[in-house]
């Protein structure tokens, strides 16, 4: 019995040696095309549009210029001595309801509202803005890694209007090119901005518009714009001029938007 086991072991060793020598003789190598390549993640809108858990590397891959405005504001303030508490306070000396603001504190990964000044624009604007900030915080595996920070979110279309308030620093939806103090954040329209908003939030609007989407190459080659002319209890000069220069032009489809009944939108 021992002799049989010895013969089997010897036979197996001889067989392996023959296979090895045969491979060497014929120089058999695996085909390169069959070697698995390292996986490189790319952003796919249909798959990833609601993925709130993208890593920092994936965000950089998908949106390479996403933090350009953040970097600009940070460098501006760093070269001008940083930001003092006085610069982010609520500006209560504005005329009544003229400039809506909310004071926000992010501490230990949680968000707190620590002050508010009512403004002429519906307060759901900054409620939507706060919702976006909260969703961004909760998308981080451990929000406690965020630095503690206190800031003012301004809900107006012109966060630092002329004449500009020297040094005033706020988060806002937009800024004038001469206003270097304002930090620009995503627009509030990620959510429905008001109870009378018949358009809905960004995601709801996209869902409604999907049946009408066409490939970019097949789109009508016209400048399309709809917007409200009455902004902040006054007529917007820029928007009025836009309608004026584009009226009855072959390359445009522009019109005033009147909020309210669905037929006006």
C-alpha positions as YAML, in Angstrom:
chain: A
units: angstrom
residues:
- id: 1
  name: UNK
  ca: [0.00, 0.00, 0.00]
- id: 2
  name: UNK
  ca: [2.84, 2.35, 0.84]
- id: 3
  name: UNK
  ca: [4.45, 1.52, -2.51]
- id: 4
  name: UNK
  ca: [1.22, 2.47, -4.33]
- id: 5
  name: UNK
  ca: [1.07, 5.86, -2.58]
- id: 6
  name: UNK
  ca: [4.71, 6.48, -3.45]
- id: 7
  name: UNK
  ca: [4.10, 5.67, -7.10]
- id: 8
  name: UNK
  ca: [1.05, 7.99, -7.21]
- id: 9
  name: UNK
  ca: [3.03, 10.87, -5.66]
- id: 10
  name: UNK
  ca: [5.93, 10.29, -8.03]
- id: 11
  name: UNK
  ca: [3.57, 10.18, -10.98]
- id: 12
  name: UNK
  ca: [1.94, 13.45, -9.98]
- id: 13
  name: UNK
  ca: [5.32, 15.14, -9.62]
- id: 14
  name: UNK
  ca: [6.44, 13.87, -13.04]
- id: 15
  name: UNK
  ca: [3.19, 15.12, -14.61]
- id: 16
  name: UNK
  ca: [3.60, 18.62, -13.12]
- id: 17
  name: UNK
  ca: [7.23, 18.72, -14.31]
- id: 18
  name: UNK
  ca: [6.20, 17.76, -17.85]
- id: 19
  name: UNK
  ca: [3.50, 20.47, -17.93]
- id: 20
  name: UNK
  ca: [5.95, 23.10, -16.63]
- id: 21
  name: UNK
  ca: [8.62, 22.16, -19.18]
- id: 22
  name: UNK
  ca: [6.04, 22.12, -21.95]
- id: 23
  name: UNK
  ca: [4.90, 25.62, -21.05]
- id: 24
  name: UNK
  ca: [8.49, 26.83, -21.06]
- id: 25
  name: UNK
  ca: [9.20, 25.20, -24.40]
- id: 26
  name: UNK
  ca: [6.19, 26.70, -26.12]
- id: 27
  name: UNK
  ca: [6.42, 30.00, -24.16]
- id: 28
  name: UNK
  ca: [2.73, 30.00, -23.33]
- id: 29
  name: UNK
  ca: [1.78, 33.33, -21.72]
- id: 30
  name: UNK
  ca: [-1.68, 34.63, -20.86]
- id: 31
  name: UNK
  ca: [-3.20, 37.01, -23.39]
- id: 32
  name: UNK
  ca: [-2.98, 40.62, -22.24]
- id: 33
  name: UNK
  ca: [-6.54, 41.28, -23.33]
- id: 34
  name: UNK
  ca: [-7.79, 38.78, -20.76]
- id: 35
  name: UNK
  ca: [-5.96, 40.34, -17.81]
- id: 36
  name: UNK
  ca: [-8.45, 42.37, -15.72]
- id: 37
  name: UNK
  ca: [-7.71, 46.08, -15.88]
- id: 38
  name: UNK
  ca: [-8.04, 48.36, -12.83]
- id: 39
  name: UNK
  ca: [-11.60, 49.74, -12.67]
- id: 40
  name: UNK
  ca: [-11.84, 53.48, -13.31]
- id: 41
  name: UNK
  ca: [-15.05, 55.04, -12.04]
- id: 42
  name: UNK
  ca: [-16.81, 57.59, -14.25]
- id: 43
  name: UNK
  ca: [-19.90, 59.61, -13.54]
- id: 44
  name: UNK
  ca: [-23.05, 58.34, -15.26]
- id: 45
  name: UNK
  ca: [-25.96, 60.80, -14.81]
- id: 46
  name: UNK
  ca: [-28.76, 58.25, -15.06]
- id: 47
  name: UNK
  ca: [-27.07, 55.97, -12.54]
- id: 48
  name: UNK
  ca: [-25.50, 58.54, -10.20]
- id: 49
  name: UNK
  ca: [-27.78, 61.60, -10.26]
- id: 50
  name: UNK
  ca: [-29.22, 60.84, -6.81]
- id: 51
  name: UNK
  ca: [-26.13, 59.27, -5.28]
- id: 52
  name: UNK
  ca: [-25.40, 61.42, -2.24]
- id: 53
  name: UNK
  ca: [-22.59, 59.18, -1.08]
- id: 54
  name: UNK
  ca: [-19.96, 59.94, -3.71]
- id: 55
  name: UNK
  ca: [-16.43, 60.10, -2.33]
- id: 56
  name: UNK
  ca: [-14.35, 63.25, -2.61]
- id: 57
  name: UNK
  ca: [-12.38, 61.66, -5.48]
- id: 58
  name: UNK
  ca: [-15.60, 60.78, -7.31]
- id: 59
  name: UNK
  ca: [-16.92, 64.32, -6.87]
- id: 60
  name: UNK
  ca: [-13.70, 65.71, -8.35]
- id: 61
  name: UNK
  ca: [-14.03, 63.29, -11.27]
- id: 62
  name: UNK
  ca: [-17.68, 64.15, -11.92]
- id: 63
  name: UNK
  ca: [-17.57, 67.91, -11.24]
- id: 64
  name: UNK
  ca: [-13.94, 69.08, -11.58]
- id: 65
  name: UNK
  ca: [-14.73, 72.80, -11.15]
- id: 66
  name: UNK
  ca: [-17.36, 72.44, -8.43]
- id: 67
  name: UNK
  ca: [-15.35, 74.22, -5.74]
- id: 68
  name: UNK
  ca: [-14.00, 77.10, -7.85]
- id: 69
  name: UNK
  ca: [-16.16, 79.70, -6.08]
- id: 70
  name: UNK
  ca: [-15.32, 78.29, -2.66]
- id: 71
  name: UNK
  ca: [-11.60, 78.49, -3.42]
- id: 72
  name: UNK
  ca: [-11.99, 82.04, -4.73]
- id: 73
  name: UNK
  ca: [-13.79, 83.25, -1.60]
- id: 74
  name: UNK
  ca: [-11.40, 81.45, 0.75]
- id: 75
  name: UNK
  ca: [-8.33, 82.93, -0.91]
- id: 76
  name: UNK
  ca: [-9.88, 86.40, -1.00]
- id: 77
  name: UNK
  ca: [-10.64, 86.43, 2.70]
- id: 78
  name: UNK
  ca: [-7.33, 84.77, 3.62]
- id: 79
  name: UNK
  ca: [-5.40, 87.54, 1.86]
- id: 80
  name: UNK
  ca: [-7.53, 90.19, 3.55]
- id: 81
  name: UNK
  ca: [-7.05, 89.15, 7.15]
- id: 82
  name: UNK
  ca: [-9.76, 86.52, 7.51]
- id: 83
  name: UNK
  ca: [-13.37, 86.99, 8.66]
- id: 84
  name: UNK
  ca: [-14.38, 88.71, 11.90]
- id: 85
  name: UNK
  ca: [-17.60, 88.00, 13.81]
- id: 86
  name: UNK
  ca: [-18.89, 91.49, 13.00]
- id: 87
  name: UNK
  ca: [-18.84, 90.64, 9.28]
- id: 88
  name: UNK
  ca: [-21.29, 87.72, 9.56]
- id: 89
  name: UNK
  ca: [-23.84, 89.27, 11.92]
- id: 90
  name: UNK
  ca: [-27.46, 89.83, 10.89]
- id: 91
  name: UNK
  ca: [-27.84, 93.29, 9.40]
- id: 92
  name: UNK
  ca: [-30.82, 94.43, 11.44]
- id: 93
  name: UNK
  ca: [-30.25, 98.08, 10.60]
- id: 94
  name: UNK
  ca: [-31.69, 97.45, 7.13]
- id: 95
  name: UNK
  ca: [-35.18, 98.87, 6.51]
- id: 96
  name: UNK
  ca: [-37.97, 96.62, 7.75]
- id: 97
  name: UNK
  ca: [-38.30, 93.47, 5.63]
- id: 98
  name: UNK
  ca: [-35.83, 94.81, 3.08]
- id: 99
  name: UNK
  ca: [-33.20, 92.12, 3.43]
- id: 100
  name: UNK
  ca: [-34.05, 88.61, 4.62]
- id: 101
  name: UNK
  ca: [-31.27, 86.75, 6.42]
- id: 102
  name: UNK
  ca: [-30.78, 83.76, 8.68]
- id: 103
  name: UNK
  ca: [-27.86, 83.16, 11.04]
- id: 104
  name: UNK
  ca: [-26.60, 79.56, 10.98]
- id: 105
  name: UNK
  ca: [-24.26, 77.54, 13.16]
- id: 106
  name: UNK
  ca: [-22.71, 74.21, 12.18]
- id: 107
  name: UNK
  ca: [-21.34, 72.60, 15.33]
- id: 108
  name: UNK
  ca: [-20.15, 69.03, 15.88]
- id: 109
  name: UNK
  ca: [-21.74, 67.95, 12.60]
- id: 110
  name: UNK
  ca: [-25.18, 69.40, 13.38]
- id: 111
  name: UNK
  ca: [-26.85, 72.51, 11.93]
- id: 112
  name: UNK
  ca: [-28.58, 75.13, 14.09]
- id: 113
  name: UNK
  ca: [-30.52, 78.29, 13.25]
- id: 114
  name: UNK
  ca: [-29.46, 80.91, 15.79]
- id: 115
  name: UNK
  ca: [-31.08, 84.03, 14.36]
- id: 116
  name: UNK
  ca: [-33.33, 85.44, 11.64]
- id: 117
  name: UNK
  ca: [-34.27, 88.77, 10.09]
- id: 118
  name: UNK
  ca: [-37.45, 88.69, 8.05]
- id: 119
  name: UNK
  ca: [-37.27, 89.99, 4.48]
- id: 120
  name: UNK
  ca: [-39.54, 90.79, 1.59]
- id: 121
  name: UNK
  ca: [-38.84, 87.51, -0.21]
- id: 122
  name: UNK
  ca: [-40.71, 84.39, 0.93]
- id: 123
  name: UNK
  ca: [-38.77, 82.74, 3.78]
- id: 124
  name: UNK
  ca: [-39.08, 79.33, 2.08]
- id: 125
  name: UNK
  ca: [-36.06, 80.39, 0.05]
- id: 126
  name: UNK
  ca: [-33.66, 80.00, 2.94]
- id: 127
  name: UNK
  ca: [-35.58, 77.02, 4.31]
- id: 128
  name: UNK
  ca: [-34.77, 75.35, 0.99]
- id: 129
  name: UNK
  ca: [-31.17, 76.56, 1.26]
- id: 130
  name: UNK
  ca: [-30.88, 75.16, 4.79]
- id: 131
  name: UNK
  ca: [-32.33, 71.87, 3.56]
- id: 132
  name: UNK
  ca: [-29.60, 71.63, 0.94]
- id: 133
  name: UNK
  ca: [-26.92, 72.33, 3.53]
- id: 134
  name: UNK
  ca: [-28.43, 69.74, 5.89]
- id: 135
  name: UNK
  ca: [-28.55, 67.13, 3.12]
- id: 136
  name: UNK
  ca: [-24.90, 67.82, 2.28]
- id: 137
  name: UNK
  ca: [-23.93, 67.38, 5.93]
- id: 138
  name: UNK
  ca: [-25.80, 64.10, 6.32]
- id: 139
  name: UNK
  ca: [-24.18, 62.71, 3.14]
- id: 140
  name: UNK
  ca: [-20.82, 62.69, 4.97]
- id: 141
  name: UNK
  ca: [-20.13, 59.36, 6.76]
- id: 142
  name: UNK
  ca: [-19.08, 61.21, 9.92]
- id: 143
  name: UNK
  ca: [-20.28, 64.86, 9.86]
- id: 144
  name: UNK
  ca: [-18.20, 65.61, 12.95]
- id: 145
  name: UNK
  ca: [-15.14, 65.99, 10.70]
- id: 146
  name: UNK
  ca: [-16.59, 69.30, 9.49]
- id: 147
  name: UNK
  ca: [-15.11, 72.41, 11.09]
- id: 148
  name: UNK
  ca: [-17.38, 74.36, 13.42]
- id: 149
  name: UNK
  ca: [-18.56, 77.49, 11.63]
- id: 150
  name: UNK
  ca: [-21.07, 80.31, 12.00]
- id: 151
  name: UNK
  ca: [-22.37, 82.30, 9.04]
- id: 152
  name: UNK
  ca: [-25.28, 84.31, 7.65]
- id: 153
  name: UNK
  ca: [-27.33, 83.04, 4.72]
- id: 154
  name: UNK
  ca: [-28.89, 85.87, 2.73]
- id: 155
  name: UNK
  ca: [-32.00, 84.88, 0.79]
- id: 156
  name: UNK
  ca: [-32.18, 87.89, -1.53]
- id: 157
  name: UNK
  ca: [-31.18, 87.99, -5.21]
- id: 158
  name: UNK
  ca: [-28.73, 90.77, -4.38]
- id: 159
  name: UNK
  ca: [-26.99, 89.85, -1.09]
- id: 160
  name: UNK
  ca: [-24.79, 92.93, -1.01]
- id: 161
  name: UNK
  ca: [-26.49, 95.57, -3.17]
- id: 162
  name: UNK
  ca: [-25.10, 98.93, -4.10]
- id: 163
  name: UNK
  ca: [-23.92, 100.71, -2.12]
- id: 164
  name: UNK
  ca: [-22.17, 97.60, -0.82]
- id: 165
  name: UNK
  ca: [-21.83, 97.11, 2.91]
- id: 166
  name: UNK
  ca: [-18.06, 97.17, 3.52]
- id: 167
  name: UNK
  ca: [-16.82, 93.79, 4.69]
- id: 168
  name: UNK
  ca: [-20.26, 92.19, 4.91]
- id: 169
  name: UNK
  ca: [-19.81, 88.45, 4.39]
- id: 170
  name: UNK
  ca: [-22.73, 86.11, 3.68]
- id: 171
  name: UNK
  ca: [-23.63, 82.94, 1.87]
- id: 172
  name: UNK
  ca: [-25.94, 83.64, -1.06]
- id: 173
  name: UNK
  ca: [-27.27, 82.37, -4.39]
- id: 174
  name: UNK
  ca: [-25.28, 84.86, -6.48]
- id: 175
  name: UNK
  ca: [-22.98, 87.85, -6.25]
- id: 176
  name: UNK
  ca: [-22.03, 90.87, -8.30]
- id: 177
  name: UNK
  ca: [-18.59, 90.53, -9.88]
- id: 178
  name: UNK
  ca: [-17.34, 93.39, -7.71]
- id: 179
  name: UNK
  ca: [-18.59, 91.74, -4.51]
- id: 180
  name: UNK
  ca: [-15.71, 89.55, -3.37]
- id: 181
  name: UNK
  ca: [-17.00, 89.04, 0.18]
- id: 182
  name: UNK
  ca: [-20.02, 86.89, -0.68]
- id: 183
  name: UNK
  ca: [-19.75, 83.09, -0.69]
- id: 184
  name: UNK
  ca: [-21.91, 81.61, -3.49]
- id: 185
  name: UNK
  ca: [-23.81, 78.39, -2.73]
- id: 186
  name: UNK
  ca: [-26.24, 76.34, -4.89]
- id: 187
  name: UNK
  ca: [-29.54, 78.01, -5.69]
- id: 188
  name: UNK
  ca: [-32.58, 77.37, -3.51]
- id: 189
  name: UNK
  ca: [-34.57, 75.83, -6.39]
- id: 190
  name: UNK
  ca: [-33.36, 72.36, -5.46]
- id: 191
  name: UNK
  ca: [-36.62, 72.47, -3.50]
- id: 192
  name: UNK
  ca: [-39.96, 74.00, -4.39]
- id: 193
  name: UNK
  ca: [-39.51, 77.61, -3.34]
- id: 194
  name: UNK
  ca: [-43.05, 78.41, -2.25]
- id: 195
  name: UNK
  ca: [-46.57, 77.10, -1.82]
- id: 196
  name: UNK
  ca: [-47.57, 79.01, -4.97]
- id: 197
  name: UNK
  ca: [-44.68, 77.63, -7.01]
- id: 198
  name: UNK
  ca: [-46.33, 75.45, -9.67]
- id: 199
  name: UNK
  ca: [-42.99, 74.44, -11.20]
- id: 200
  name: UNK
  ca: [-41.88, 72.39, -8.20]
- id: 201
  name: UNK
  ca: [-38.41, 71.47, -7.00]
- id: 202
  name: UNK
  ca: [-35.54, 70.61, -9.33]
- id: 203
  name: UNK
  ca: [-36.01, 66.84, -9.20]
- id: 204
  name: UNK
  ca: [-39.80, 67.06, -9.61]
- id: 205
  name: UNK
  ca: [-39.34, 69.43, -12.55]
- id: 206
  name: UNK
  ca: [-36.88, 67.04, -14.22]
- id: 207
  name: UNK
  ca: [-39.28, 64.12, -13.79]
- id: 208
  name: UNK
  ca: [-42.10, 66.12, -15.38]
- id: 209
  name: UNK
  ca: [-39.94, 67.24, -18.30]
- id: 210
  name: UNK
  ca: [-38.45, 63.83, -19.19]
- id: 211
  name: UNK
  ca: [-41.19, 62.93, -21.70]
- id: 212
  name: UNK
  ca: [-40.32, 66.08, -23.66]
- id: 213
  name: UNK
  ca: [-36.54, 65.75, -23.69]
- id: 214
  name: UNK
  ca: [-34.72, 65.55, -27.03]
- id: 215
  name: UNK
  ca: [-31.05, 64.92, -27.85]
- id: 216
  name: UNK
  ca: [-28.99, 68.10, -27.65]
- id: 217
  name: UNK
  ca: [-28.19, 68.01, -31.39]
- id: 218
  name: UNK
  ca: [-31.93, 68.06, -32.17]
- id: 219
  name: UNK
  ca: [-32.84, 70.99, -29.94]
- id: 220
  name: UNK
  ca: [-34.24, 74.21, -31.40]
- id: 221
  name: UNK
  ca: [-31.42, 76.72, -31.77]
- id: 222
  name: UNK
  ca: [-32.94, 79.56, -29.80]
- id: 223
  name: UNK
  ca: [-32.16, 81.44, -26.61]
- id: 224
  name: UNK
  ca: [-34.89, 80.44, -24.17]
- id: 225
  name: UNK
  ca: [-35.72, 82.47, -21.06]
- id: 226
  name: UNK
  ca: [-38.66, 82.77, -18.66]
- id: 227
  name: UNK
  ca: [-38.48, 84.92, -15.59]
- id: 228
  name: UNK
  ca: [-40.20, 87.36, -13.29]
- id: 229
  name: UNK
  ca: [-39.57, 91.06, -13.95]
- id: 230
  name: UNK
  ca: [-40.66, 92.26, -10.52]
- id: 231
  name: UNK
  ca: [-37.76, 91.27, -8.28]
- id: 232
  name: UNK
  ca: [-37.65, 92.42, -4.67]
- id: 233
  name: UNK
  ca: [-40.53, 94.91, -5.09]
- id: 234
  name: UNK
  ca: [-38.88, 96.61, -8.05]
- id: 235
  name: UNK
  ca: [-38.56, 95.96, -11.77]
- id: 236
  name: UNK
  ca: [-35.27, 94.34, -12.73]
- id: 237
  name: UNK
  ca: [-33.42, 96.53, -15.24]
- id: 238
  name: UNK
  ca: [-31.30, 93.63, -16.53]
- id: 239
  name: UNK
  ca: [-34.30, 91.36, -17.11]
- id: 240
  name: UNK
  ca: [-36.27, 94.14, -18.77]
- id: 241
  name: UNK
  ca: [-33.36, 94.84, -21.13]
- id: 242
  name: UNK
  ca: [-33.12, 91.14, -21.94]
- id: 243
  name: UNK
  ca: [-36.75, 91.08, -23.07]
- id: 244
  name: UNK
  ca: [-36.28, 94.33, -24.97]
- id: 245
  name: UNK
  ca: [-33.30, 93.21, -27.07]
- id: 246
  name: UNK
  ca: [-34.68, 89.72, -27.73]
- id: 247
  name: UNK
  ca: [-38.23, 90.69, -28.65]
- id: 248
  name: UNK
  ca: [-39.42, 89.27, -31.99]
- id: 249
  name: UNK
  ca: [-35.96, 87.94, -32.86]
- id: 250
  name: UNK
  ca: [-35.58, 84.75, -34.88]
- id: 251
  name: UNK
  ca: [-33.00, 83.46, -32.41]
- id: 252
  name: UNK
  ca: [-35.00, 83.96, -29.20]
- id: 253
  name: UNK
  ca: [-37.97, 82.66, -27.26]
- id: 254
  name: UNK
  ca: [-38.23, 84.89, -24.20]
- id: 255
  name: UNK
  ca: [-41.19, 85.98, -22.10]
- id: 256
  name: UNK
  ca: [-42.13, 87.25, -18.67]
- id: 257
  name: UNK
  ca: [-43.17, 84.62, -16.15]
- id: 258
  name: UNK
  ca: [-46.13, 85.41, -13.93]
- id: 259
  name: UNK
  ca: [-46.30, 83.30, -10.77]
- id: 260
  name: UNK
  ca: [-49.69, 82.04, -9.71]
- id: 261
  name: UNK
  ca: [-52.09, 80.00, -11.88]
- id: 262
  name: UNK
  ca: [-50.46, 77.18, -13.83]
- id: 263
  name: UNK
  ca: [-51.36, 78.81, -17.18]
- id: 264
  name: UNK
  ca: [-49.13, 81.78, -16.29]
- id: 265
  name: UNK
  ca: [-46.03, 79.62, -15.95]
...
